[in-house]
Amino acid sequence: MSSATPPPSITGAVGASARAGLARADVSSSEKHAKVLAHFLSGINAPVWVAVVDAWCALERATGLQVPGKALPAHSRPEAVSWWVQRARNDRRIPAGLEEEDQRDAFYNKVVNWWIAVNPAWRKEGVTGPASFAEHGLKQESGGDLEGLPAGLNGLTSVVACLWWWYWLAGVAEGAPAWKKLADDITWVLTEKSRAFGHKRAGVASGEEPAGKHARLE
């Protein structure tokens, strides 16, 4: 191998970094998305969190920053999401009601319970709450139906925001174990959705029907 050629592992890392940079640049082209991205990038450098943000950017880029009329179900949603939306998603404070330490565990549980509730049934076998989620996690099967988890500012963006608040409330530099488990699962969903949009675009460009096995899209 030529000394001028980086090894494959480095080439892959550089490529991934470049793709992440392009996705962040595209997301920043929308004023609303730019505000949210600046929020998500403020003060957290934990690798698990960087992976979440890059996966979120990639999905928003794949959708063209437009998923009109799609939102995650509001049932069991943490009140903090409404607080944030009412402020045009442009407030980086911890939402009202979460300042007290005795409210934090309740918030963590609400976030996990909401995530379980909005996911499709095929992912939730035996997972009914935070304890079983921590033990088993949700099923990850490439190509599974993720139609009920829409991209967009009213969709998965709200779950990512909950992760941001949880990180700051917990005060653990690399992220608390329960937080990391949820973050990893959200990253998987964001990545799967982004991949599915890519397959759909490729199918449209080639004039072929999208493979039925891929996640149905909004």
Number of C-alpha atoms within 10 A of each C-alpha: 6 6 6 6 9 12 11 9 9 11 12 12 11 13 12 13 13 12 15 20 15 15 20 21 14 19 25 18 11 13 10 15 21 17 17 21 19 13 17 20 13 10 10 16 11 14 11 17 24 16 18 23 21 22 23 29 28 25 27 26 21 21 18 13 19 13 16 12 10 16 18 22 14 12 9 13 20 21 14 20 18 15 16 20 14 11 10 12 19 15 15 17 9 16 15 11 13 17 11 9 11 9 12 17 14 12 20 21 16 19 23 24 19 19 22 20 17 16 18 17 13 13 17 19 12 12 19 13 17 20 13 13 19 16 11 13 19 22 16 14 12 15 16 17 21 21 14 17 22 21 28 24 22 18 18 21 24 23 21 19 19 19 24 22 20 22 21 14 19 15 10 13 11 15 21 13 11 16 22 17 16 20 21 15 17 21 21 18 23 27 20 23 33 24 19 24 22 15 16 20 16 14 14 12 9 10 9 11 10 18 13 9 11 19 22 18 17 16
